[in-house]
Amino acid sequence: MDTSQPLVVTLPARPTREEVARLCAALAAAPPGDVRCRIHPESYGLPAVDALARLALTARRHGHRLTLDGAGPELTALLRLTGIDQVL
C-alpha cells in the first residue's frame, strides 16, 4: 500500500451501521498514517456525528491522523454542539 498519499474514506449521506463498520475495518487494516474523510454534502444529523465519532476513535486507536473534508455548516454546528469537534 502506498503510504505517501493519505488513505481516503468517504462518509455517505446517510451512513448505516454496516457502512460505518466497513469504514472502521478499512482504517484498522491500513498502516498508520494520514486519513482524509470526505463527507458527502448531504451528511448531517446524529447518524453522521456518531459515524464520525466512531471513525475518529478507530483512527486514533490505530495511529492515524484523521482530517475531515467537506463538512457542511449543519454538521459542523452539530459537531461543535456535541463537543466532538475537539477530537476531530
Summary of the structure (lengths in Angstrom):
residues: 88
radius of gyration: 12.1
end to end distance: 24.6
largest distance: 36.9
contacts: 243
relative contact order: 0.21
helix: 49%
strand: 18%
